[in-house]
């Protein structure tokens, strides 16, 4: 049995799991939209797992912050070559690798 998740449900799930601070509101919106688009493109459904999302993705304000965690990355193109990068107004969501 599946339940469709709205963006509000998505945000509530982060709050309910005490993970609301892992992503900003804008970051959650960007991640939610990315996951919805990915589902449509791949014709598959995800199970909402907040803990897994928090382990798999991190939000950064800018490339300077990314470089602090990935000192081998020189620019955003190199980052994109290594992993999924979701850009949004206010930052980046990076899939950990």
C-alpha positions in Angstrom: 0.0 0.0 0.0 1.5 3.4 -1.1 0.7 6.9 0.0 1.4 9.9 -2.1 3.5 12.5 -0.2 3.0 16.2 -0.6 5.7 18.7 0.1 4.0 19.5 3.4 4.0 15.8 4.3 7.7 15.7 3.4 8.5 18.6 5.7 6.4 17.1 8.5 8.3 13.9 8.2 11.6 15.7 8.8 10.1 17.5 11.8 8.7 14.3 13.2 12.0 12.6 13.0 13.8 15.5 14.7 15.7 16.2 11.4 14.2 19.5 10.6 17.5 21.3 10.8 19.3 19.0 8.3 18.0 21.1 5.4 16.5 24.6 5.1 13.0 25.0 3.8 14.4 25.9 0.4 16.7 22.9 0.5 13.8 20.5 1.4 11.8 21.9 -1.5 14.7 21.4 -3.9 15.3 17.9 -2.7 11.6 17.0 -2.8 11.3 18.3 -6.4 14.4 16.5 -7.4 13.1 13.2 -6.0 9.7 13.7 -7.6 11.3 14.3 -11.0 13.6 11.3 -10.6 10.6 9.1 -9.8 8.9 10.3 -13.0 12.0 10.0 -15.2 12.8 6.4 -13.9 9.2 5.3 -13.6 9.8 4.2 -10.0 8.6 5.1 -6.5 10.6 5.9 -3.5 9.7 5.1 0.1 10.1 8.2 2.2 13.0 7.5 4.6 14.1 10.7 6.3 17.1 9.2 8.0 18.4 7.7 4.7 18.0 11.1 3.0 19.9 12.8 5.8 22.7 10.3 5.4 22.7 10.4 1.6 22.4 14.2 1.0 23.9 17.3 2.6 23.0 20.9 2.1 25.7 23.6 1.6 25.4 27.4 1.3 28.0 27.6 -1.5 31.0 25.8 -3.1 33.3 27.2 -0.4 31.5 25.0 2.2 31.5 22.0 -0.2 35.3 22.4 -0.6 35.7 22.3 3.2 34.3 18.7 3.2 35.6 17.7 -0.2 39.1 19.3 -0.5 39.8 17.4 -3.7 37.0 19.2 -5.6 38.1 22.4 -7.4 34.8 23.5 -8.9 31.1 22.7 -9.3 31.7 20.9 -12.7 34.1 18.5 -11.0 31.6 18.0 -8.2 28.9 17.2 -10.8 31.3 14.6 -12.4 31.5 12.8 -9.0 27.9 13.0 -7.7 24.4 14.4 -7.9 24.3 18.2 -7.3 20.9 19.9 -6.8 21.3 23.7 -7.1 18.7 26.0 -5.8 18.4 29.6 -4.8 20.3 29.7 -1.5 22.6 26.7 -1.9 23.4 23.2 -3.0 22.2 19.8 -2.1 25.0 17.2 -2.6 24.7 13.5 -2.6 27.4 12.1 -0.4 30.1 10.0 -2.0 
